[in-house]
Amino acid sequence: MSDAGSAYSRFQRALGTGNLTLIRAAAAELPVVRLDDALQVCVLLRDREPDRYERAAVRWIGRFCAERPDVTLEDVDHARAAFSLMRRDAEAALRLLQGLCR
């Protein structure tokens, strides 16, 4: 199968649409959603399903802790603060969280 037809490519295209129904369907085809991609889903939830945003942010922080063996309490605090900031200043929060993903 070509890259254009891969599950990850379909997921990326779904992310580009911003349609959470398409994103969820495409994500179900993946063995795992990368942490940086999950962050994009959190942003979309904040905008489109705000009642689910906080739970998604908490799950993201949990994954961040589990997937980064060198994570510190300071990193976790920065992530929590960035998710709180995201409600007011999405761009600044996203920069902080993307920096943590690196």
N, CA, C and O atoms as CSV, one atom per row, in Angstrom:
chain,resi,resn,atom,element,x,y,z
A,1,MET,N,N,0.841,-1.171,0.000
A,1,MET,CA,C,0.000,0.000,0.000
A,1,MET,C,C,0.889,1.239,0.000
A,1,MET,O,O,1.910,1.271,0.687
A,2,SER,N,N,0.516,2.231,-0.748
A,2,SER,CA,C,1.300,3.462,-0.799
A,2,SER,C,C,1.105,4.251,0.485
A,2,SER,O,O,0.177,3.993,1.252
A,3,ASP,N,N,1.991,5.217,0.711
A,3,ASP,CA,C,1.886,6.055,1.895
A,3,ASP,C,C,0.557,6.812,1.907
A,3,ASP,O,O,-0.009,7.052,2.974
A,4,ALA,N,N,0.057,7.189,0.723
A,4,ALA,CA,C,-1.194,7.933,0.640
A,4,ALA,C,C,-2.349,7.124,1.214
A,4,ALA,O,O,-3.346,7.688,1.664
A,5,GLY,N,N,-2.211,5.800,1.196
A,5,GLY,CA,C,-3.273,4.960,1.698
A,5,GLY,C,C,-2.989,4.370,3.060
A,5,GLY,O,O,-3.780,3.562,3.547
A,6,SER,N,N,-1.887,4.744,3.694
A,6,SER,CA,C,-1.563,4.166,4.993
A,6,SER,C,C,-2.505,4.706,6.061
A,6,SER,O,O,-3.086,5.782,5.914
A,7,ALA,N,N,-2.643,3.943,7.129
A,7,ALA,CA,C,-3.510,4.349,8.227
A,7,ALA,C,C,-3.063,5.687,8.813
A,7,ALA,O,O,-3.894,6.529,9.151
A,8,TYR,N,N,-1.746,5.881,8.933
A,8,TYR,CA,C,-1.260,7.141,9.497
A,8,TYR,C,C,-1.553,8.314,8.558
A,8,TYR,O,O,-1.896,9.405,9.014
A,9,SER,N,N,-1.419,8.094,7.267
A,9,SER,CA,C,-1.746,9.159,6.308
A,9,SER,C,C,-3.225,9.530,6.389
A,9,SER,O,O,-3.581,10.707,6.338
A,10,ARG,N,N,-4.076,8.522,6.514
A,10,ARG,CA,C,-5.512,8.804,6.654
A,10,ARG,C,C,-5.776,9.578,7.945
A,10,ARG,O,O,-6.603,10.489,7.978
A,11,PHE,N,N,-5.070,9.207,8.993
A,11,PHE,CA,C,-5.225,9.924,10.261
A,11,PHE,C,C,-4.789,11.387,10.107
A,11,PHE,O,O,-5.476,12.293,10.577
A,12,GLN,N,N,-3.661,11.611,9.457
A,12,GLN,CA,C,-3.173,12.978,9.245
A,12,GLN,C,C,-4.178,13.805,8.432
A,12,GLN,O,O,-4.431,14.969,8.742
A,13,ARG,N,N,-4.737,13.197,7.407
A,13,ARG,CA,C,-5.753,13.905,6.609
A,13,ARG,C,C,-6.981,14.215,7.462
A,13,ARG,O,O,-7.555,15.300,7.360
A,14,ALA,N,N,-7.377,13.273,8.292
A,14,ALA,CA,C,-8.523,13.498,9.177
A,14,ALA,C,C,-8.230,14.647,10.145
A,14,ALA,O,O,-9.091,15.492,10.388
A,15,LEU,N,N,-7.012,14.676,10.696
A,15,LEU,CA,C,-6.631,15.795,11.568
A,15,LEU,C,C,-6.766,17.127,10.833
A,15,LEU,O,O,-7.214,18.123,11.401
A,16,GLY,N,N,-6.373,17.125,9.569
A,16,GLY,CA,C,-6.458,18.345,8.767
A,16,GLY,C,C,-7.874,18.851,8.577
A,16,GLY,O,O,-8.089,20.049,8.397
A,17,THR,N,N,-8.840,17.946,8.616
A,17,THR,CA,C,-10.240,18.364,8.446
A,17,THR,C,C,-10.796,18.978,9.715
A,17,THR,O,O,-11.710,19.801,9.669
A,18,GLY,N,N,-10.235,18.570,10.862
A,18,GLY,CA,C,-10.767,19.039,12.131
A,18,GLY,C,C,-12.051,18.328,12.546
A,18,GLY,O,O,-12.648,18.673,13.566
A,19,ASN,N,N,-12.476,17.349,11.771
A,19,ASN,CA,C,-13.706,16.609,12.046
A,19,ASN,C,C,-13.387,15.490,13.030
A,19,ASN,O,O,-12.714,14.520,12.683
A,20,LEU,N,N,-13.876,15.633,14.263
A,20,LEU,CA,C,-13.541,14.670,15.303
A,20,LEU,C,C,-14.084,13.274,15.018
A,20,LEU,O,O,-13.486,12.289,15.452
A,21,THR,N,N,-15.183,13.165,14.313
A,21,THR,CA,C,-15.708,11.848,13.953
A,21,THR,C,C,-14.733,11.137,13.024
A,21,THR,O,O,-14.436,9.959,13.221
A,22,LEU,N,N,-14.229,11.849,12.005
A,22,LEU,CA,C,-13.243,11.266,11.094
A,22,LEU,C,C,-11.939,10.957,11.821
A,22,LEU,O,O,-11.314,9.924,11.578
A,23,ILE,N,N,-11.541,11.841,12.697
A,23,ILE,CA,C,-10.295,11.649,13.451
A,23,ILE,C,C,-10.391,10.399,14.323
A,23,ILE,O,O,-9.465,9.588,14.356
A,24,ARG,N,N,-11.496,10.248,15.018
A,24,ARG,CA,C,-11.658,9.062,15.872
A,24,ARG,C,C,-11.645,7.778,15.042
A,24,ARG,O,O,-11.034,6.786,15.440
A,25,ALA,N,N,-12.315,7.795,13.895
A,25,ALA,CA,C,-12.341,6.602,13.040
A,25,ALA,C,C,-10.944,6.274,12.527
A,25,ALA,O,O,-10.540,5.111,12.519
A,26,ALA,N,N,-10.208,7.296,12.100
A,26,ALA,CA,C,-8.857,7.068,11.586
A,26,ALA,C,C,-7.912,6.633,12.712
A,26,ALA,O,O,-7.051,5.778,12.506
A,27,ALA,N,N,-8.070,7.212,13.881
A,27,ALA,CA,C,-7.214,6.851,15.014
A,27,ALA,C,C,-7.430,5.389,15.421
A,27,ALA,O,O,-6.501,4.726,15.882
A,28,ALA,N,N,-8.631,4.904,15.251
A,28,ALA,CA,C,-8.939,3.512,15.617
A,28,ALA,C,C,-8.158,2.517,14.758
A,28,ALA,O,O,-7.963,1.369,15.159
A,29,GLU,N,N,-7.714,2.949,13.585
A,29,GLU,CA,C,-6.939,2.081,12.700
A,29,GLU,C,C,-5.460,2.014,13.085
A,29,GLU,O,O,-4.730,1.149,12.602
A,30,LEU,N,N,-5.024,2.917,13.943
A,30,LEU,CA,C,-3.607,2.992,14.310
A,30,LEU,C,C,-3.309,2.119,15.518
A,30,LEU,O,O,-4.153,1.966,16.401
A,31,PRO,N,N,-2.110,1.546,15.559
A,31,PRO,CA,C,-1.742,0.800,16.766
A,31,PRO,C,C,-1.588,1.719,17.975
A,31,PRO,O,O,-1.868,1.326,19.108
A,32,VAL,N,N,-1.139,2.945,17.719
A,32,VAL,CA,C,-0.993,3.952,18.774
A,32,VAL,C,C,-1.018,5.334,18.118
A,32,VAL,O,O,-0.533,5.509,17.000
A,33,VAL,N,N,-1.584,6.299,18.818
A,33,VAL,CA,C,-1.571,7.692,18.364
A,33,VAL,C,C,-0.373,8.358,19.021
A,33,VAL,O,O,-0.238,8.346,20.244
A,34,ARG,N,N,0.491,8.934,18.206
A,34,ARG,CA,C,1.693,9.582,18.744
A,34,ARG,C,C,1.304,10.715,19.692
A,34,ARG,O,O,0.239,11.317,19.557
A,35,LEU,N,N,2.171,10.991,20.639
A,35,LEU,CA,C,1.904,12.005,21.651
A,35,LEU,C,C,1.671,13.384,21.031
A,35,LEU,O,O,0.770,14.107,21.456
A,36,ASP,N,N,2.471,13.751,20.036
A,36,ASP,CA,C,2.275,15.057,19.407
A,36,ASP,C,C,0.958,15.120,18.638
A,36,ASP,O,O,0.338,16.181,18.568
A,37,ASP,N,N,0.524,14.003,18.062
A,37,ASP,CA,C,-0.775,13.973,17.385
A,37,ASP,C,C,-1.915,14.051,18.390
A,37,ASP,O,O,-2.927,14.705,18.142
A,38,ALA,N,N,-1.746,13.381,19.526
A,38,ALA,CA,C,-2.760,13.447,20.583
A,38,ALA,C,C,-2.916,14.881,21.091
A,38,ALA,O,O,-4.006,15.287,21.493
A,39,LEU,N,N,-1.847,15.625,21.071
A,39,LEU,CA,C,-1.910,17.034,21.462
A,39,LEU,C,C,-2.798,17.817,20.502
A,39,LEU,O,O,-3.583,18.660,20.934
A,40,GLN,N,N,-2.684,17.547,19.210
A,40,GLN,CA,C,-3.544,18.218,18.233
A,40,GLN,C,C,-5.017,17.870,18.471
A,40,GLN,O,O,-5.896,18.718,18.317
A,41,VAL,N,N,-5.271,16.631,18.842
A,41,VAL,CA,C,-6.643,16.225,19.146
A,41,VAL,C,C,-7.153,16.989,20.366
A,41,VAL,O,O,-8.313,17.402,20.392
A,42,CYS,N,N,-6.312,17.181,21.363
A,42,CYS,CA,C,-6.708,17.960,22.540
A,42,CYS,C,C,-7.122,19.379,22.155
A,42,CYS,O,O,-8.111,19.902,22.669
A,43,VAL,N,N,-6.370,19.994,21.256
A,43,VAL,CA,C,-6.702,21.352,20.818
A,43,VAL,C,C,-8.067,21.362,20.144
A,43,VAL,O,O,-8.884,22.247,20.399
A,44,LEU,N,N,-8.313,20.384,19.289
A,44,LEU,CA,C,-9.616,20.308,18.618
A,44,LEU,C,C,-10.745,20.086,19.623
A,44,LEU,O,O,-11.820,20.670,19.485
A,45,LEU,N,N,-10.510,19.254,20.623
A,45,LEU,CA,C,-11.527,19.036,21.647
A,45,LEU,C,C,-11.819,20.330,22.401
A,45,LEU,O,O,-12.972,20.634,22.707
A,46,ARG,N,N,-10.774,21.080,22.695
A,46,ARG,CA,C,-10.976,22.361,23.387
A,46,ARG,C,C,-11.925,23.247,22.607
A,46,ARG,O,O,-12.781,23.915,23.189
A,47,ASP,N,N,-11.775,23.255,21.282
A,47,ASP,CA,C,-12.586,24.118,20.432
A,47,ASP,C,C,-13.969,23.548,20.125
A,47,ASP,O,O,-14.950,24.289,20.058
A,48,ARG,N,N,-14.042,22.226,19.938
A,48,ARG,CA,C,-15.285,21.636,19.417
A,48,ARG,C,C,-16.090,20.833,20.440
A,48,ARG,O,O,-17.308,20.713,20.311
A,49,GLU,N,N,-15.430,20.296,21.434
A,49,GLU,CA,C,-16.111,19.526,22.485
A,49,GLU,C,C,-15.502,19.910,23.832
A,49,GLU,O,O,-14.852,19.090,24.479
A,50,PRO,N,N,-15.715,21.155,24.251
A,50,PRO,CA,C,-15.042,21.649,25.457
A,50,PRO,C,C,-15.339,20.834,26.720
A,50,PRO,O,O,-14.537,20.836,27.653
A,51,ASP,N,N,-16.475,20.144,26.761
A,51,ASP,CA,C,-16.782,19.324,27.926
A,51,ASP,C,C,-15.854,18.115,28.035
A,51,ASP,O,O,-15.762,17.511,29.104
A,52,ARG,N,N,-15.167,17.750,26.958
A,52,ARG,CA,C,-14.233,16.629,26.960
A,52,ARG,C,C,-12.763,17.072,27.025
A,52,ARG,O,O,-11.859,16.244,27.139
A,53,TYR,N,N,-12.548,18.362,26.952
A,53,TYR,CA,C,-11.178,18.886,26.882
A,53,TYR,C,C,-10.349,18.545,28.120
A,53,TYR,O,O,-9.238,18.030,27.991
A,54,GLU,N,N,-10.866,18.820,29.303
A,54,GLU,CA,C,-10.056,18.628,30.504
A,54,GLU,C,C,-9.657,17.164,30.677
A,54,GLU,O,O,-8.513,16.872,31.026
A,55,ARG,N,N,-10.580,16.252,30.439
A,55,ARG,CA,C,-10.253,14.829,30.570
A,55,ARG,C,C,-9.187,14.429,29.561
A,55,ARG,O,O,-8.289,13.650,29.881
A,56,ALA,N,N,-9.282,14.959,28.336
A,56,ALA,CA,C,-8.269,14.659,27.316
A,56,ALA,C,C,-6.906,15.218,27.731
A,56,ALA,O,O,-5.876,14.578,27.514
A,57,ALA,N,N,-6.904,16.396,28.319
A,57,ALA,CA,C,-5.649,17.000,28.776
A,57,ALA,C,C,-5.017,16.151,29.883
A,57,ALA,O,O,-3.804,15.945,29.893
A,58,VAL,N,N,-5.827,15.669,30.795
A,58,VAL,CA,C,-5.311,14.824,31.877
A,58,VAL,C,C,-4.743,13.521,31.301
A,58,VAL,O,O,-3.674,13.073,31.718
A,59,ARG,N,N,-5.449,12.919,30.353
A,59,ARG,CA,C,-4.935,11.692,29.720
A,59,ARG,C,C,-3.625,11.977,29.005
A,59,ARG,O,O,-2.701,11.166,29.069
A,60,TRP,N,N,-3.525,13.125,28.318
A,60,TRP,CA,C,-2.293,13.471,27.615
A,60,TRP,C,C,-1.135,13.590,28.609
A,60,TRP,O,O,-0.043,13.079,28.360
A,61,ILE,N,N,-1.375,14.258,29.721
A,61,ILE,CA,C,-0.319,14.404,30.730
A,61,ILE,C,C,0.093,13.031,31.270
A,61,ILE,O,O,1.278,12.782,31.490
A,62,GLY,N,N,-0.865,12.158,31.481
A,62,GLY,CA,C,-0.547,10.804,31.931
A,62,GLY,C,C,0.318,10.059,30.929
A,62,GLY,O,O,1.281,9.394,31.309
A,63,ARG,N,N,-0.022,10.167,29.650
A,63,ARG,CA,C,0.787,9.544,28.608
A,63,ARG,C,C,2.174,10.156,28.559
A,63,ARG,O,O,3.170,9.449,28.405
A,64,PHE,N,N,2.234,11.462,28.690
A,64,PHE,CA,C,3.516,12.168,28.692
A,64,PHE,C,C,4.414,11.599,29.783
A,64,PHE,O,O,5.593,11.335,29.550
A,65,CYS,N,N,3.857,11.413,30.964
A,65,CYS,CA,C,4.638,10.856,32.076
A,65,CYS,C,C,5.076,9.429,31.797
A,65,CYS,O,O,6.205,9.050,32.106
A,66,ALA,N,N,4.186,8.638,31.213
A,66,ALA,CA,C,4.490,7.224,30.968
A,66,ALA,C,C,5.487,7.037,29.833
A,66,ALA,O,O,6.307,6.120,29.872
A,67,GLU,N,N,5.425,7.893,28.828
A,67,GLU,CA,C,6.250,7.711,27.630
A,67,GLU,C,C,7.590,8.408,27.690
A,67,GLU,O,O,8.463,8.133,26.867
A,68,ARG,N,N,7.772,9.289,28.631
A,68,ARG,CA,C,9.032,10.008,28.771
A,68,ARG,C,C,9.703,9.597,30.077
A,68,ARG,O,O,9.379,10.144,31.132
A,69,PRO,N,N,10.626,8.650,30.026
A,69,PRO,CA,C,11.221,8.147,31.272
A,69,PRO,C,C,11.999,9.204,32.052
A,69,PRO,O,O,12.223,9.046,33.252
A,70,ASP,N,N,12.411,10.270,31.385
A,70,ASP,CA,C,13.190,11.299,32.071
A,70,ASP,C,C,12.345,12.513,32.483
A,70,ASP,O,O,12.895,13.559,32.828
A,71,VAL,N,N,11.025,12.378,32.450
A,71,VAL,CA,C,10.156,13.495,32.803
A,71,VAL,C,C,10.355,13.864,34.271
A,71,VAL,O,O,10.571,13.001,35.121
A,72,THR,N,N,10.277,15.153,34.545
A,72,THR,CA,C,10.438,15.662,35.906
A,72,THR,C,C,9.115,16.243,36.397
A,72,THR,O,O,8.187,16.462,35.619
A,73,LEU,N,N,9.053,16.486,37.696
A,73,LEU,CA,C,7.866,17.146,38.247
A,73,LEU,C,C,7.693,18.531,37.637
A,73,LEU,O,O,6.572,18.995,37.428
A,74,GLU,N,N,8.802,19.177,37.357
A,74,GLU,CA,C,8.733,20.494,36.721
A,74,GLU,C,C,8.109,20.391,35.329
A,74,GLU,O,O,7.302,21.240,34.950
A,75,ASP,N,N,8.475,19.356,34.564
A,75,ASP,CA,C,7.878,19.139,33.248
A,75,ASP,C,C,6.366,18.930,33.361
A,75,ASP,O,O,5.589,19.476,32.578
A,76,VAL,N,N,5.970,18.134,34.346
A,76,VAL,CA,C,4.548,17.853,34.540
A,76,VAL,C,C,3.813,19.141,34.910
A,76,VAL,O,O,2.706,19.391,34.433
A,77,ASP,N,N,4.429,19.947,35.752
A,77,ASP,CA,C,3.813,21.218,36.133
A,77,ASP,C,C,3.696,22.145,34.930
A,77,ASP,O,O,2.686,22.831,34.771
A,78,HIS,N,N,4.722,22.170,34.082
A,78,HIS,CA,C,4.661,22.996,32.865
A,78,HIS,C,C,3.537,22.516,31.944
A,78,HIS,O,O,2.814,23.329,31.369
A,79,ALA,N,N,3.395,21.214,31.807
A,79,ALA,CA,C,2.334,20.659,30.955
A,79,ALA,C,C,0.963,21.040,31.513
A,79,ALA,O,O,0.086,21.470,30.764
A,80,ARG,N,N,0.776,20.884,32.820
A,80,ARG,CA,C,-0.499,21.244,33.433
A,80,ARG,C,C,-0.814,22.725,33.246
A,80,ARG,O,O,-1.941,23.095,32.917
A,81,ALA,N,N,0.183,23.554,33.457
A,81,ALA,CA,C,-0.009,25.000,33.296
A,81,ALA,C,C,-0.319,25.349,31.839
A,81,ALA,O,O,-1.145,26.220,31.566
A,82,ALA,N,N,0.342,24.671,30.914
A,82,ALA,CA,C,0.098,24.946,29.497
A,82,ALA,C,C,-1.326,24.569,29.101
A,82,ALA,O,O,-1.969,25.295,28.343
A,83,PHE,N,N,-1.823,23.447,29.603
A,83,PHE,CA,C,-3.201,23.074,29.290
A,83,PHE,C,C,-4.191,24.063,29.890
A,83,PHE,O,O,-5.232,24.328,29.289
A,84,SER,N,N,-3.892,24.608,31.049
A,84,SER,CA,C,-4.748,25.651,31.621
A,84,SER,C,C,-4.671,26.920,30.782
A,84,SER,O,O,-5.685,27.568,30.524
A,85,LEU,N,N,-3.462,27.267,30.359
A,85,LEU,CA,C,-3.252,28.443,29.523
A,85,LEU,C,C,-3.957,28.311,28.173
A,85,LEU,O,O,-4.387,29.308,27.593
A,86,MET,N,N,-4.073,27.097,27.683
A,86,MET,CA,C,-4.647,26.877,26.359
A,86,MET,C,C,-6.059,27.448,26.242
A,86,MET,O,O,-6.484,27.809,25.144
A,87,ARG,N,N,-6.768,27.533,27.319
A,87,ARG,CA,C,-8.129,28.103,27.281
A,87,ARG,C,C,-8.100,29.585,26.928
A,87,ARG,O,O,-9.086,30.115,26.415
A,88,ARG,N,N,-6.974,30.267,27.199
A,88,ARG,CA,C,-6.858,31.704,26.940
A,88,ARG,C,C,-5.933,32.034,25.781
A,88,ARG,O,O,-6.217,32.943,25.001
A,89,ASP,N,N,-4.840,31.314,25.663
A,89,ASP,CA,C,-3.817,31.609,24.659
A,89,ASP,C,C,-3.309,30.299,24.052
A,89,ASP,O,O,-2.277,29.765,24.459
A,90,ALA,N,N,-4.051,29.802,23.081
A,90,ALA,CA,C,-3.762,28.486,22.505
A,90,ALA,C,C,-2.375,28.426,21.872
A,90,ALA,O,O,-1.679,27.420,22.012
A,91,GLU,N,N,-1.965,29.479,21.184
A,91,GLU,CA,C,-0.672,29.450,20.496
A,91,GLU,C,C,0.489,29.308,21.472
A,91,GLU,O,O,1.388,28.494,21.259
A,92,ALA,N,N,0.473,30.095,22.537
A,92,ALA,CA,C,1.548,30.027,23.522
A,92,ALA,C,C,1.555,28.660,24.206
A,92,ALA,O,O,2.616,28.070,24.411
A,93,ALA,N,N,0.380,28.164,24.556
A,93,ALA,CA,C,0.283,26.866,25.209
A,93,ALA,C,C,0.786,25.751,24.304
A,93,ALA,O,O,1.501,24.853,24.748
A,94,LEU,N,N,0.410,25.816,23.046
A,94,LEU,CA,C,0.830,24.793,22.094
A,94,LEU,C,C,2.347,24.792,21.932
A,94,LEU,O,O,2.957,23.727,21.846
A,95,ARG,N,N,2.959,25.965,21.891
A,95,ARG,CA,C,4.427,26.037,21.808
A,95,ARG,C,C,5.080,25.362,23.000
A,95,ARG,O,O,6.040,24.609,22.841
A,96,LEU,N,N,4.563,25.627,24.192
A,96,LEU,CA,C,5.107,24.999,25.391
A,96,LEU,C,C,4.967,23.485,25.351
A,96,LEU,O,O,5.916,22.763,25.655
A,97,LEU,N,N,3.794,23.006,24.979
A,97,LEU,CA,C,3.553,21.564,24.957
A,97,LEU,C,C,4.337,20.871,23.845
A,97,LEU,O,O,4.833,19.760,24.031
A,98,GLN,N,N,4.447,21.516,22.711
A,98,GLN,CA,C,5.248,20.924,21.628
A,98,GLN,C,C,6.715,20.848,22.040
A,98,GLN,O,O,7.410,19.897,21.682
A,99,GLY,N,N,7.187,21.836,22.787
A,99,GLY,CA,C,8.554,21.798,23.296
A,99,GLY,C,C,8.756,20.616,24.234
A,99,GLY,O,O,9.818,19.994,24.227
A,100,LEU,N,N,7.755,20.303,25.036
A,100,LEU,CA,C,7.854,19.147,25.929
A,100,LEU,C,C,7.856,17.831,25.151
A,100,LEU,O,O,8.453,16.847,25.587
A,101,CYS,N,N,7.191,17.821,24.007
A,101,CYS,CA,C,7.128,16.600,23.187
A,101,CYS,C,C,8.474,16.263,22.566
A,101,CYS,O,O,8.732,15.101,22.253
A,102,ARG,N,N,9.329,17.247,22.384
A,102,ARG,CA,C,10.630,17.002,21.710
A,102,ARG,C,C,11.559,16.228,22.579
A,102,ARG,O,O,12.685,15.937,22.175
